Amino acid sequence: MVWAKRIVLFLITNILVMLTITILAQVLGLGRGLGGGGLVGLAVFCLIWGMAGSLISLALSRVMAKRMMGVQIIDPNTSDSTERTLVEIVHGLARGARLPAMPEVGIYDSPEVNAFATGPTKSRALVAVSSGLLGRMNRDEVEGVLGHEITHVANGDMVTMTLLQGIVNAFVLFFARVIAFAVSQNVREESRGMVNFLVVIVLQIVLSLLGALVVAAFSRWREFRADRGGATLAGTPKMIAALERLRRNAEMVDTSHEALATLKIAGAPSRFAALLASHPPLEVRIARLQQYR
């Protein structure tokens, strides 16, 4: 039920953003009907508005993650042995992945055994681990987790997810308006404006749910790819050991920051929510890695 709640909150957030764009556009008189620039003009309008929110979120991702999770950034020159070890592991993996700059490394206070990576570019990334992870994992397991997160950075997954979500949003905005325009032509002229607006709202909700299936499917694929990359950087035994530890501590889930769920390494969706889950089951991920031994 925890992951069902996370998925619902993620969908509601995206739908509310889309509805806000629609209402704002209606109030400002932007993109009404198919007049003016026709389909091309509408497509440009939808692409701009669809990408805007995603790109803003990407640009602010590192700053927002720090504030929302209370991440404490570690000084690379720290004298604390635990913090220094964590920085050394991240920097060593980052050099192995040939990142153009060392990521910021941080710790957030949470009993969950988890970690995440975020940031707008490979040169401005943040890798953070929970205090619960540091307390429950040994060094090899920590290396596996961090290898996974560094691979996300090296693969540019934050940017790719942002672009994909923006394109999905653009398609939702576009097709909702095209279909609504066609439907509204079959009602009385004095009612067309209201009918068009209501149909757009309903279609955006429905199409956003369908679009979420595409985004979730890609997210699950990138998790498999990051596991494989983590195995390459840290070693397959360490990556498998990390996932095994996560599986044994799956009950330690922090639900206070649902919006960052897709950024973390661990996820355990229930069966009915599998198609909308951002992470594959840990058992499946472990089985995939064991094939590469």
LOMARKOL-85658 format. One line per field, with one value per residue: x, y, z of N, C-alpha, C in turn; residue in three letters. Coordinates in pm, whole numbers. Layout:
# residues N
n.x (X_...)
n.y (Y_...)
n.z (Z_...)
ca.x (X_...)
ca.y (Y_...)
ca.z (Z_...)
c.x (X_...)
c.y (Y_...)
c.z (Z_...)
aa (ALA_...)
This chain:
# residues 293
n.x (81_205_361_157_34_239_256_1_8_215_100_-124_2_130_-94_-232_-52_-73_-342_-338_-183_-361_-585_-464_-383_-634_-743_-567_-614_-472_-379_-638_-880_-843_-772_-600_-276_-335_-299_-20_59_-76_57_316_260_171_401_583_454_424_687_790_733_863_1132_1190_1162_1376_1594_1586_1617_1833_1863_1604_1587_1776_1656_1401_1462_1635_1912_2244_2529_2846_3164_3435_3684_3648_3702_3578_3561_3370_3222_3427_3504_3271_3267_3504_3440_3228_3357_3558_3408_3285_3501_3564_3341_3387_3291_3241_3275_3309_3042_2827_2820_2606_2423_2113_1877_1714_1534_1508_1654_1820_1904_1975_2013_2047_2006_2073_2263_2544_2762_2672_2569_2405_2460_2307_2279_2087_2076_1997_2081_2362_2389_2309_2428_2721_3056_3098_2834_2741_2903_2796_2535_2600_2737_2529_2381_2566_2584_2332_2371_2585_2461_2288_2026_1846_1804_1704_1465_1328_1297_1143_909_827_773_566_375_335_218_-17_-144_-179_-335_-559_-674_-720_-904_-1107_-1183_-1294_-1511_-1658_-1758_-1991_-2196_-2425_-2351_-2333_-2266_-2025_-1774_-1769_-1812_-1588_-1382_-1440_-1420_-1151_-1032_-1115_-1004_-733_-679_-732_-556_-315_-286_-250_-14_153_203_388_605_663_734_973_1122_1149_1305_1541_1629_1709_1922_2086_2148_2305_2514_2607_2704_2915_3083_3124_3140_2989_2916_2904_2699_2480_2474_2407_2146_2022_2041_1879_1637_1593_1550_1321_1097_1167_1080_1066_804_767_844_718_741_1000_1034_1083_1346_1502_1692_1563_1257_932_679_330_139_-86_-13_200_238_251_463_775_1004_1137_1052_1263_1348_1339_1527_1760_1773_1819_2077_2224_2243_2454_2680)
n.y (-122_118_179_200_429_613_609_701_960_1071_1065_1227_1469_1530_1545_1758_1965_1974_2044_2293_2433_2424_2571_2817_2883_2906_3125_3326_3328_3170_2947_2869_2658_2550_2753_3038_2961_2705_2345_2320_2549_2493_2259_2355_2527_2338_2184_2366_2438_2184_2099_2293_2283_2043_2096_2308_2178_1999_2176_2276_2054_1953_2146_2143_1879_1875_2049_1934_1678_1734_1715_1687_1825_1684_1793_1762_1752_1658_1550_1344_998_817_980_1064_823_765_976_920_676_748_937_779_592_772_865_626_602_807_1071_1420_1594_1586_1455_1619_1504_1368_1324_1214_1231_952_652_468_234_346_538_814_979_1291_1593_1855_1818_1611_1728_1863_1712_1536_1303_1118_953_761_787_551_363_379_281_16_-119_-282_-197_-304_-339_-78_31_-100_10_283_264_203_445_633_542_614_890_903_798_998_993_1154_1376_1249_1133_1364_1487_1290_1291_1551_1542_1353_1498_1705_1568_1484_1731_1821_1622_1610_1859_1857_1644_1739_1969_1858_1721_1931_2060_1942_2031_2287_2623_2818_2669_2557_2652_2591_2313_2230_2303_2140_1882_1881_1888_1640_1458_1515_1413_1139_1075_1145_945_724_807_795_526_480_638_515_258_311_406_177_23_176_135_-134_-104_68_-98_-286_-121_-43_-287_-315_-103_-131_-402_-717_-901_-722_-549_-722_-803_-561_-518_-741_-681_-452_-572_-731_-535_-407_-320_-91_190_523_740_1009_1185_1166_1258_1220_955_819_872_716_418_185_-2_-136_-236_-324_-599_-510_-255_-270_-196_78_127_271_130_-198_-516_-610_-876_-958_-789_-877_-1138_-1084_-973_-1191_-1347_-1244_-1323)
n.z (0_54_-174_-359_-269_-315_-595_-668_-558_-711_-968_-928_-870_-1116_-1285_-1168_-1221_-1500_-1526_-1408_-1593_-1808_-1711_-1662_-1922_-2036_-1899_-1977_-2241_-2420_-2680_-2767_-2902_-3245_-3396_-3544_-3545_-3629_-3645_-3632_-3487_-3249_-3174_-3123_-2911_-2717_-2687_-2577_-2334_-2226_-2183_-2018_-1732_-1661_-1728_-1557_-1313_-1335_-1341_-1084_-931_-772_-569_-457_-368_-164_21_69_165_363_329_428_317_259_348_133_253_506_844_963_983_876_701_533_416_272_86_-50_-170_-343_-510_-618_-768_-939_-1088_-1213_-1373_-1539_-1501_-1565_-1353_-997_-806_-563_-229_11_323_449_713_799_875_674_441_196_-103_-324_-643_-803_-1000_-1241_-1448_-1558_-1448_-1232_-1013_-742_-492_-250_64_300_659_770_582_604_858_841_632_503_387_125_34_43_-157_-379_-391_-431_-670_-842_-823_-921_-1181_-1275_-1288_-1474_-1699_-1757_-1665_-1520_-1685_-1914_-1818_-1756_-2009_-2136_-1976_-2027_-2304_-2307_-2161_-2345_-2561_-2435_-2378_-2642_-2787_-2623_-2670_-2947_-2977_-2809_-2945_-3177_-3065_-2952_-3174_-3237_-3081_-2965_-3064_-2862_-2645_-2692_-2598_-2318_-2326_-2471_-2292_-2064_-2174_-2245_-1989_-1878_-2065_-2036_-1783_-1822_-2038_-1920_-1731_-1900_-2024_-1806_-1783_-1984_-1900_-1655_-1742_-1880_-1665_-1508_-1680_-1686_-1429_-1429_-1606_-1460_-1245_-1376_-1458_-1208_-1121_-1295_-1221_-938_-901_-960_-744_-525_-603_-616_-349_-230_-328_-219_53_58_-8_219_401_325_455_582_498_409_414_407_211_-61_-324_-407_-451_-694_-741_-586_-495_-408_-434_-403_-549_-530_-673_-824_-881_-1046_-1318_-1307_-1151_-1056_-1010_-1068_-910_-639_-628_-893_-1008_-882_-981_-1251_-1244_-1151_-1372_-1508_-1384)
ca.x (0_293_396_35_17_340_218_-117_51_292_6_-206_87_148_-223_-261_33_-132_-468_-301_-143_-482_-665_-388_-392_-772_-760_-486_-657_-367_-403_-780_-925_-743_-761_-469_-169_-378_-239_122_64_-118_164_423_209_169_539_641_393_449_826_828_733_965_1264_1206_1185_1512_1689_1582_1612_1935_1830_1481_1615_1845_1562_1293_1513_1724_2044_2361_2640_2972_3286_3532_3801_3601_3788_3496_3604_3257_3192_3540_3493_3159_3311_3606_3373_3156_3453_3625_3312_3264_3616_3549_3235_3437_3207_3320_3298_3269_2911_2816_2785_2534_2352_1986_1837_1595_1560_1501_1779_1799_1993_1925_2098_1969_2086_2039_2362_2646_2860_2608_2489_2406_2437_2280_2241_2017_2148_1961_2168_2496_2386_2269_2505_2867_3119_3072_2694_2734_2963_2699_2430_2654_2766_2399_2345_2661_2545_2220_2430_2664_2368_2204_1888_1760_1769_1620_1332_1265_1256_1034_788_786_713_437_285_302_121_-144_-203_-215_-445_-678_-734_-769_-1027_-1209_-1230_-1383_-1635_-1735_-1822_-2119_-2293_-2468_-2239_-2322_-2215_-1899_-1661_-1773_-1794_-1447_-1301_-1464_-1365_-1005_-996_-1134_-907_-599_-667_-725_-434_-202_-273_-190_124_229_247_509_712_697_805_1110_1189_1189_1417_1665_1676_1786_2047_2171_2199_2414_2624_2662_2782_3039_3167_3157_3153_2858_2883_2867_2569_2380_2468_2334_2004_1975_2023_1761_1520_1571_1508_1218_995_1217_1049_1030_694_747_878_673_778_1135_1037_1138_1490_1573_1733_1475_1115_867_539_241_110_-182_49_326_250_277_576_899_1111_1099_1071_1404_1377_1362_1655_1867_1780_1882_2221_2285_2267_2580_2794)
ca.y (0_235_217_243_568_694_618_788_1098_1116_1090_1344_1588_1562_1586_1893_2057_1986_2119_2432_2489_2441_2681_2940_2912_2949_3260_3419_3322_3109_2816_2836_2594_2521_2871_3103_2886_2573_2232_2347_2644_2422_2165_2435_2571_2224_2142_2465_2425_2051_2086_2399_2237_1940_2157_2385_2079_1949_2281_2296_1923_1936_2236_2097_1754_1910_2109_1842_1564_1779_1657_1757_1804_1651_1861_1661_1751_1626_1464_1232_880_763_1072_1062_697_780_1065_849_575_817_998_670_541_878_861_506_628_919_1190_1541_1661_1504_1492_1649_1384_1410_1228_1265_1158_869_512_381_193_395_641_868_1072_1389_1705_1892_1771_1522_1810_1926_1604_1513_1166_1122_825_778_743_410_283_376_202_-122_-180_-282_-117_-361_-312_65_51_-144_113_405_235_217_587_699_503_702_1019_885_773_1115_949_1263_1455_1168_1123_1496_1505_1197_1341_1671_1502_1292_1608_1777_1486_1489_1862_1833_1535_1650_1974_1818_1565_1826_2057_1779_1693_2055_2103_1873_2088_2423_2718_2888_2576_2498_2689_2514_2171_2214_2312_2023_1763_1892_1851_1495_1388_1531_1319_1003_1060_1151_811_639_851_750_389_489_691_412_149_355_415_41_-18_245_73_-252_-56_121_-213_-343_-27_-53_-410_-291_-10_-180_-548_-782_-950_-610_-498_-820_-796_-439_-541_-838_-606_-369_-661_-772_-417_-339_-258_39_285_657_790_1152_1264_1081_1311_1177_809_769_898_626_289_75_11_-266_-216_-438_-654_-430_-127_-299_-124_219_134_327_32_-339_-586_-638_-1015_-964_-720_-967_-1249_-1033_-958_-1322_-1402_-1189_-1375)
ca.z (0_54_-311_-426_-228_-384_-736_-677_-533_-828_-1077_-894_-884_-1258_-1340_-1119_-1298_-1633_-1513_-1381_-1722_-1887_-1658_-1686_-2065_-2063_-1844_-2057_-2380_-2501_-2739_-2774_-3024_-3346_-3480_-3543_-3608_-3667_-3574_-3607_-3376_-3128_-3138_-3064_-2781_-2626_-2659_-2485_-2202_-2174_-2141_-1923_-1594_-1644_-1732_-1433_-1207_-1350_-1304_-939_-867_-667_-458_-392_-297_-40_116_103_239_469_301_479_224_326_302_86_342_641_927_1010_908_800_592_438_341_179_-22_-128_-252_-450_-603_-691_-866_-1038_-1179_-1294_-1472_-1619_-1490_-1587_-1225_-883_-751_-421_-152_129_408_503_833_777_910_556_380_61_-155_-449_-719_-879_-1050_-1379_-1546_-1503_-1376_-1116_-956_-598_-448_-106_126_427_778_787_494_663_980_818_523_513_281_-8_-2_15_-289_-479_-399_-489_-810_-908_-832_-1011_-1316_-1312_-1326_-1596_-1809_-1778_-1647_-1475_-1803_-2001_-1758_-1768_-2148_-2163_-1911_-2098_-2431_-2275_-2127_-2469_-2634_-2361_-2404_-2784_-2825_-2547_-2736_-3080_-2959_-2750_-3052_-3263_-2991_-2931_-3298_-3250_-2987_-3000_-3063_-2734_-2543_-2737_-2513_-2194_-2359_-2507_-2170_-1980_-2241_-2231_-1852_-1861_-2148_-1980_-1672_-1877_-2116_-1827_-1673_-2003_-2039_-1690_-1809_-2066_-1815_-1556_-1810_-1902_-1535_-1468_-1767_-1647_-1304_-1469_-1666_-1352_-1171_-1455_-1449_-1072_-1116_-1369_-1145_-803_-900_-954_-609_-438_-645_-573_-203_-197_-354_-119_178_40_-3_358_478_245_540_628_391_457_330_433_92_-169_-455_-444_-455_-820_-746_-495_-551_-368_-459_-394_-582_-520_-805_-900_-917_-1115_-1445_-1280_-1058_-1111_-987_-1074_-782_-609_-661_-1038_-1034_-837_-1076_-1373_-1221_-1135_-1505_-1561_-1307)
c.x (85_324_275_10_115_301_101_-77_131_199_-77_-125_101_17_-259_-177_-28_-262_-441_-261_-267_-565_-596_-397_-531_-793_-686_-524_-555_-413_-547_-812_-811_-726_-621_-366_-208_-309_-92_137_27_-9_280_384_217_310_605_586_420_589_862_839_842_1105_1292_1235_1327_1614_1698_1597_1711_1902_1708_1504_1683_1747_1456_1341_1604_1864_2155_2480_2770_3087_3387_3654_3763_3699_3711_3525_3491_3226_3304_3534_3384_3200_3411_3542_3304_3252_3526_3535_3289_3379_3610_3444_3271_3340_3294_3352_3250_3133_2923_2772_2718_2469_2222_1940_1706_1629_1559_1641_1769_1903_1931_2029_2008_2061_2056_2136_2460_2749_2803_2514_2503_2378_2421_2237_2171_2106_2119_2048_2307_2500_2363_2350_2654_2925_3090_2931_2675_2793_2868_2590_2482_2695_2640_2364_2439_2629_2427_2273_2502_2574_2280_2057_1795_1713_1673_1478_1256_1213_1138_904_736_718_577_334_240_199_-15_-216_-256_-338_-573_-750_-790_-900_-1139_-1267_-1328_-1516_-1721_-1803_-1959_-2224_-2327_-2354_-2221_-2265_-2076_-1782_-1655_-1749_-1648_-1359_-1316_-1405_-1212_-961_-1004_-1028_-766_-576_-648_-593_-309_-178_-208_-43_212_278_377_628_759_774_950_1187_1234_1306_1547_1717_1756_1922_2141_2226_2318_2536_2689_2747_2915_3136_3215_3185_3017_2824_2839_2729_2457_2363_2389_2184_1944_1949_1899_1633_1489_1523_1399_1113_1037_1200_1003_925_673_777_846_724_914_1146_1105_1289_1569_1601_1632_1331_1053_718_457_201_19_-122_173_344_282_396_700_1016_1058_1115_1218_1442_1411_1496_1773_1885_1847_2033_2292_2313_2402_2701_2881)
c.y (127_279_256_391_658_715_713_934_1154_1150_1213_1472_1629_1610_1727_1998_2081_2067_2266_2503_2518_2561_2814_2981_2963_3093_3363_3418_3261_2975_2776_2774_2560_2638_2926_3022_2746_2465_2255_2442_2579_2327_2238_2480_2457_2178_2236_2447_2288_2034_2181_2348_2135_1999_2240_2291_2025_2051_2297_2166_1908_2021_2186_1968_1781_1961_2010_1728_1605_1722_1746_1724_1783_1731_1755_1649_1717_1534_1344_1109_821_849_1070_935_706_866_994_744_641_872_891_613_644_884_739_523_745_1038_1314_1617_1571_1548_1541_1522_1431_1295_1292_1173_1083_726_420_349_229_501_695_958_1166_1501_1731_1842_1676_1599_1872_1825_1600_1365_1168_985_854_733_596_319_269_286_53_-193_-179_-208_-172_-330_-164_95_10_-41_237_385_249_365_663_664_586_837_1007_864_894_1085_1060_1347_1378_1156_1254_1518_1414_1246_1465_1639_1438_1400_1683_1700_1489_1621_1872_1750_1566_1765_1940_1741_1652_1920_1982_1752_1818_2106_2041_1922_2230_2522_2785_2800_2523_2529_2606_2366_2144_2210_2187_1896_1764_1844_1700_1418_1401_1436_1178_981_1069_1015_715_676_805_607_388_534_586_297_187_361_278_-8_48_190_-53_-209_-2_9_-273_-251_-30_-177_-393_-206_-69_-329_-612_-836_-838_-555_-592_-815_-672_-458_-641_-769_-518_-453_-701_-656_-338_-271_-121_142_416_716_940_1240_1183_1127_1263_1025_756_790_795_491_180_106_-127_-251_-342_-482_-562_-298_-146_-218_24_237_189_231_-110_-402_-620_-782_-1030_-900_-809_-1082_-1206_-1026_-1093_-1389_-1356_-1242_-1467)
c.z (0_-87_-392_-394_-302_-530_-753_-657_-650_-943_-1051_-912_-1030_-1321_-1295_-1191_-1435_-1628_-1485_-1509_-1807_-1842_-1682_-1832_-2101_-2018_-1929_-2204_-2473_-2556_-2748_-2909_-3116_-3440_-3477_-3618_-3649_-3587_-3540_-3488_-3244_-3080_-3070_-2924_-2678_-2590_-2559_-2344_-2141_-2118_-2027_-1780_-1566_-1639_-1607_-1317_-1212_-1302_-1152_-861_-752_-544_-383_-314_-164_65_162_192_355_452_354_389_301_263_258_176_487_714_982_922_822_679_487_352_235_60_-111_-220_-371_-554_-683_-800_-977_-1137_-1269_-1403_-1564_-1619_-1505_-1459_-1113_-830_-607_-350_-23_203_453_615_806_815_789_505_233_25_-282_-514_-796_-924_-1196_-1485_-1477_-1421_-1250_-1048_-804_-575_-297_-56_258_543_806_702_555_786_957_709_551_392_142_-55_-34_-123_-400_-501_-470_-635_-895_-929_-925_-1157_-1364_-1360_-1460_-1718_-1841_-1758_-1600_-1592_-1893_-1948_-1771_-1910_-2183_-2102_-1982_-2230_-2409_-2242_-2251_-2551_-2568_-2389_-2547_-2817_-2747_-2616_-2874_-3068_-2904_-2855_-3142_-3194_-2980_-3057_-3318_-3151_-3030_-2980_-2929_-2623_-2575_-2645_-2387_-2219_-2391_-2384_-2085_-2042_-2231_-2093_-1834_-1940_-2094_-1864_-1725_-1951_-2028_-1762_-1773_-2024_-1925_-1707_-1888_-1981_-1714_-1619_-1837_-1771_-1488_-1551_-1723_-1514_-1334_-1524_-1560_-1265_-1244_-1451_-1312_-1056_-1187_-1288_-1013_-799_-883_-815_-515_-474_-602_-421_-159_-216_-255_15_170_50_140_445_407_330_591_516_452_363_346_314_-32_-305_-501_-456_-579_-829_-667_-557_-523_-400_-458_-422_-561_-660_-887_-946_-1003_-1242_-1425_-1186_-1127_-1099_-1006_-935_-761_-645_-810_-1073_-994_-935_-1206_-1356_-1209_-1268_-1561_-1486_-1390)
aa (MET_VAL_TRP_ALA_LYS_ARG_ILE_VAL_LEU_PHE_LEU_ILE_THR_ASN_ILE_LEU_VAL_MET_LEU_THR_ILE_THR_ILE_LEU_ALA_GLN_VAL_LEU_GLY_LEU_GLY_ARG_GLY_LEU_GLY_GLY_GLY_GLY_LEU_VAL_GLY_LEU_ALA_VAL_PHE_CYS_LEU_ILE_TRP_GLY_MET_ALA_GLY_SER_LEU_ILE_SER_LEU_ALA_LEU_SER_ARG_VAL_MET_ALA_LYS_ARG_MET_MET_GLY_VAL_GLN_ILE_ILE_ASP_PRO_ASN_THR_SER_ASP_SER_THR_GLU_ARG_THR_LEU_VAL_GLU_ILE_VAL_HIS_GLY_LEU_ALA_ARG_GLY_ALA_ARG_LEU_PRO_ALA_MET_PRO_GLU_VAL_GLY_ILE_TYR_ASP_SER_PRO_GLU_VAL_ASN_ALA_PHE_ALA_THR_GLY_PRO_THR_LYS_SER_ARG_ALA_LEU_VAL_ALA_VAL_SER_SER_GLY_LEU_LEU_GLY_ARG_MET_ASN_ARG_ASP_GLU_VAL_GLU_GLY_VAL_LEU_GLY_HIS_GLU_ILE_THR_HIS_VAL_ALA_ASN_GLY_ASP_MET_VAL_THR_MET_THR_LEU_LEU_GLN_GLY_ILE_VAL_ASN_ALA_PHE_VAL_LEU_PHE_PHE_ALA_ARG_VAL_ILE_ALA_PHE_ALA_VAL_SER_GLN_ASN_VAL_ARG_GLU_GLU_SER_ARG_GLY_MET_VAL_ASN_PHE_LEU_VAL_VAL_ILE_VAL_LEU_GLN_ILE_VAL_LEU_SER_LEU_LEU_GLY_ALA_LEU_VAL_VAL_ALA_ALA_PHE_SER_ARG_TRP_ARG_GLU_PHE_ARG_ALA_ASP_ARG_GLY_GLY_ALA_THR_LEU_ALA_GLY_THR_PRO_LYS_MET_ILE_ALA_ALA_LEU_GLU_ARG_LEU_ARG_ARG_ASN_ALA_GLU_MET_VAL_ASP_THR_SER_HIS_GLU_ALA_LEU_ALA_THR_LEU_LYS_ILE_ALA_GLY_ALA_PRO_SER_ARG_PHE_ALA_ALA_LEU_LEU_ALA_SER_HIS_PRO_PRO_LEU_GLU_VAL_ARG_ILE_ALA_ARG_LEU_GLN_GLN_TYR_ARG)
